[in-house]
């Protein structure tokens, strides 16, 4: 008997504790005093509803275009100085790359010249050493 009462007591305690923390869901506003002044009991002709919907769509489209233009202007004003700085950095990097390429070409040319001169110097010193040793 005790084995049945203990789990039921724990379950009841848990249920009461959790229900104390529960929140009530928010209530949706009722349709009595709506913001548009539309009487729900009134029947409106379809042409009037269509005209109102088309006017609302036109106003929404104009507002979206205006907001986009304002956002574009704000972004342009904000990011134009950064764009100029970044373009200057790109130009500087391009100049550095060109300088490194020309330096590499000069280094390669100087390396081949040094290798050729050392080869010729080694051959000349070998020939001279051979002549000196043979002439003794």
BASE-302666 format. One line per 2 residues: number of its first residue (from 0); their letters; for each residue x, y, z of N, C-alpha, C. Coordinates in steps of 0.02 Angstrom, whole numbers. Layout:
N
NUM) a) X/Y/Z/X/Y/Z/X/Y/Z | ...
! end
This chain:
136
0) xx) 41/-59/0/0/0/0/43/63/0 | 95/61/41/140/118/45/175/130/-22
2) xx) 188/76/-58/222/82/-124/177/117/-175 | 112/115/-166/67/150/-212/56/222/-191
4) xx) 55/237/-128/41/304/-103/101/350/-113 | 161/326/-104/221/367/-111/229/395/-182
6) xx) 225/355/-236/231/384/-303/174/432/-319 | 113/417/-296/57/462/-308/68/529/-272
8) xx) 95/527/-212/108/588/-175/162/630/-210 | 214/596/-232/267/632/-268/241/662/-333
10) xx) 199/625/-368/170/650/-431/126/711/-418 | 85/709/-366/42/764/-348/83/825/-328
12) xx) 136/816/-290/180/870/-271/213/902/-332 | 237/861/-378/268/885/-439/218/924/-481
14) xx) 158/897/-487/105/930/-527/87/998/-498 | 80/1002/-432/63/1066/-401/120/1116/-407
16) xx) 181/1092/-402/239/1137/-408/244/1166/-479 | 238/1123/-529/244/1146/-598/186/1190/-619
18) xx) 126/1175/-595/69/1217/-614/74/1286/-582 | 111/1292/-528/121/1357/-497/166/1402/-539
20) xx) 210/1373/-578/255/1411/-620/227/1424/-689 | 172/1394/-706/144/1402/-774/118/1472/-783
22) xx) 122/1496/-844/97/1563/-860/36/1556/-905 | -8/1604/-900/-66/1603/-944/-46/1632/-1011
24) xx) -72/1605/-1066/-54/1632/-1131/-83/1701/-1141 | -49/1743/-1181/-76/1811/-1192/-142/1808/-1231
26) xx) -186/1853/-1214/-251/1857/-1247/-246/1899/-1310 | -277/1875/-1363/-279/1914/-1425/-330/1970/-1417
28) xx) -316/2027/-1448/-363/2082/-1442/-429/2064/-1477 | -483/2086/-1448/-548/2072/-1478/-560/2119/-1537
30) xx) -604/2101/-1580/-615/2140/-1641/-667/2194/-1633 | -683/2215/-1572/-736/2265/-1563/-712/2333/-1587
32) xx) -661/2360/-1559/-638/2426/-1577/-575/2421/-1618 | -580/2398/-1681/-519/2388/-1721/-491/2455/-1743
34) xx) -429/2454/-1764/-393/2516/-1780/-414/2545/-1847 | -447/2506/-1889/-465/2529/-1956/-536/2556/-1960
36) xx) -574/2549/-1908/-641/2576/-1908/-689/2536/-1952 | -676/2473/-1960/-718/2431/-2003/-770/2397/-1959
38) xx) -831/2405/-1980/-886/2372/-1944/-894/2302/-1971 | -885/2252/-1927/-887/2183/-1951/-957/2161/-1972
40) xx) -1006/2193/-1947/-1074/2174/-1965/-1096/2203/-2031 | -1061/2253/-2055/-1079/2287/-2117/-1054/2248/-2177
42) xx) -1091/2245/-2230/-1068/2214/-2292/-1045/2269/-2339 | -983/2263/-2362/-955/2312/-2407/-955/2284/-2478
44) xx) -965/2327/-2528/-963/2301/-2597/-891/2281/-2616 | -885/2231/-2660/-820/2206/-2681/-777/2258/-2714
46) xx) -807/2304/-2752/-768/2355/-2787/-735/2402/-2737 | -771/2419/-2683/-741/2462/-2633/-683/2427/-2598
48) xx) -691/2364/-2583/-637/2326/-2551/-577/2322/-2598 | -589/2309/-2662/-533/2306/-2710/-498/2372/-2716
50) xx) -536/2427/-2719/-505/2494/-2723/-462/2507/-2662 | -488/2490/-2603/-450/2500/-2542/-386/2458/-2541
52) xx) -391/2395/-2563/-333/2351/-2565/-280/2377/-2615 | -303/2401/-2674/-256/2428/-2723/-222/2491/-2696
54) xx) -259/2534/-2662/-229/2594/-2633/-178/2575/-2580 | -195/2526/-2539/-148/2504/-2487/-85/2474/-2518
56) xx) -93/2434/-2572/-34/2406/-2606/10/2460/-2635 | -21/2511/-2665/18/2566/-2694/56/2604/-2640
58) xx) 24/2616/-2584/58/2650/-2529/115/2608/-2500 | 103/2544/-2494/155/2499/-2469/215/2498/-2517
60) xx) 201/2494/-2581/255/2492/-2630/295/2556/-2629 | 261/2614/-2624/296/2678/-2621/338/2682/-2557
62) xx) 311/2658/-2501/348/2661/-2439/409/2616/-2442 | 403/2558/-2473/460/2512/-2479/514/2544/-2523
64) xx) 493/2574/-2579/543/2607/-2623/578/2664/-2586 | 541/2703/-2549/570/2759/-2512/618/2734/-2458
66) xx) 598/2682/-2422/642/2654/-2370/705/2626/-2401 | 699/2593/-2459/759/2566/-2492/806/2622/-2512
68) xx) 777/2675/-2541/819/2732/-2562/854/2764/-2502 | 817/2772/-2447/847/2801/-2387/902/2756/-2359
70) xx) 890/2691/-2359/941/2644/-2335/1002/2645/-2379 | 992/2650/-2444/1048/2652/-2491/1089/2715/-2480
72) xx) 1054/2771/-2470/1090/2834/-2458/1130/2830/-2393 | 1098/2803/-2341/1132/2798/-2276/1193/2753/-2281
74) xx) 1187/2698/-2317/1244/2653/-2325/1299/2686/-2366 | 1279/2722/-2418/1329/2756/-2459/1367/2808/-2418
76) xx) 1332/2846/-2379/1365/2897/-2337/1411/2864/-2286 | 1389/2807/-2260/1429/2775/-2208/1491/2740/-2236
78) xx) 1483/2707/-2294/1537/2664/-2317/1581/2695/-2371 | 1566/2755/-2397/1608/2786/-2448/1678/2799/-2422
80) xx) 1688/2827/-2362/1757/2837/-2338/1795/2772/-2331 | 1762/2720/-2307/1796/2655/-2301/1814/2628/-2370
82) xx) 1771/2639/-2419/1784/2615/-2487/1846/2650/-2515 | 1852/2715/-2503/1911/2752/-2528/1975/2725/-2496
84) xx) 1972/2712/-2431/2031/2685/-2397/2049/2616/-2425 | 1999/2574/-2435/2013/2507/-2461/2039/2510/-2532
86) xx) 2013/2556/-2573/2039/2563/-2641/2112/2586/-2640 | 2129/2630/-2595/2199/2651/-2589/2243/2593/-2567
88) xx) 2218/2552/-2521/2257/2494/-2500/2266/2444/-2556 | 2215/2435/-2598/2220/2389/-2655/2272/2415/-2704
90) xx) 2271/2481/-2717/2320/2509/-2763/2391/2500/-2735 | 2400/2510/-2670/2465/2501/-2639/2488/2428/-2644
92) xx) 2442/2382/-2632/2459/2311/-2637/2478/2291/-2709 | 2443/2319/-2758/2460/2305/-2828/2530/2330/-2844
94) xx) 2547/2389/-2819/2614/2416/-2831/2667/2372/-2797 | 2652/2348/-2737/2699/2303/-2702/2709/2238/-2740
96) xx) 2655/2211/-2767/2660/2149/-2806/2702/2159/-2868 | 2691/2214/-2903/2731/2228/-2963/2805/2236/-2945
98) xx) 2819/2270/-2889/2889/2279/-2868/2920/2212/-2850 | 2883/2168/-2816/2910/2102/-2799/2923/2060/-2860
100) xx) 2880/2066/-2910/2890/2027/-2972/2953/2051/-3007 | 2962/2117/-3012/3023/2142/-3045/3085/2125/-3004
102) xx) 3080/2128/-2938/3138/2109/-2896/3155/2036/-2906 | 3105/1994/-2913/3117/1922/-2923/3152/1911/-2990
104) xx) 3130/1947/-3041/3163/1940/-3106/3236/1962/-3103 | 3248/2018/-3068/3316/2042/-3062/3359/1991/-3023
106) xx) 3330/1964/-2970/3366/1915/-2930/3383/1853/-2971 | 3335/1829/-3010/3347/1771/-3053/3402/1785/-3104
108) xx) 3399/1845/-3135/3451/1863/-3184/3519/1868/-3150 | 3522/1898/-3091/3586/1904/-3055/3611/1835/-3033
110) xx) 3565/1790/-3014/3586/1723/-2994/3617/1685/-3053 | 3585/1689/-3111/3614/1655/-3170/3680/1686/-3190
112) xx) 3686/1751/-3183/3750/1785/-3198/3804/1762/-3150 | 3788/1759/-3085/3837/1737/-3035/3857/1665/-3046
114) xx) 3808/1621/-3063/3825/1551/-3075/3870/1545/-3137 | 3854/1582/-3188/3895/1579/-3249/3966/1605/-3237
116) xx) 3971/1660/-3200/4037/1687/-3186/4078/1640/-3141 | 4044/1608/-3091/4081/1562/-3049/4102/1500/-3088
118) xx) 4061/1477/-3135/4079/1420/-3177/4140/1438/-3221 | 4137/1497/-3252/4193/1519/-3293/4256/1529/-3250
120) xx) 4248/1558/-3191/4306/1568/-3147/4336/1502/-3125 | 4293/1452/-3109/4318/1386/-3090/4355/1353/-3147
122) xx) 4327/1358/-3207/4362/1328/-3265/4428/1363/-3278 | 4428/1430/-3272/4490/1467/-3285/4542/1450/-3232
124) xx) 4521/1445/-3169/4571/1429/-3117/4596/1358/-3125 | 4553/1312/-3147/4576/1243/-3161/4625/1241/-3218
126) xx) 4612/1277/-3271/4658/1279/-3328/4724/1310/-3307 | 4721/1365/-3271/4783/1398/-3249/4822/1353/-3201
128) xx) 4787/1319/-3156/4821/1274/-3109/4851/1216/-3147 | 4817/1192/-3198/4845/1137/-3239/4907/1160/-3277
130) xx) 4906/1220/-3303/4963/1245/-3340/5022/1257/-3293 | 5009/1283/-3236/5063/1297/-3188/5093/1231/-3163
132) xx) 5050/1181/-3147/5076/1118/-3123/5113/1081/-3179 | 5088/1085/-3240/5119/1050/-3295/5185/1084/-3315
134) xx) 5188/1151/-3306/5247/1187/-3325/5302/1180/-3275 | 5297/1152/-3222/5349/1145/-3172/5393/1090/-3188
! end
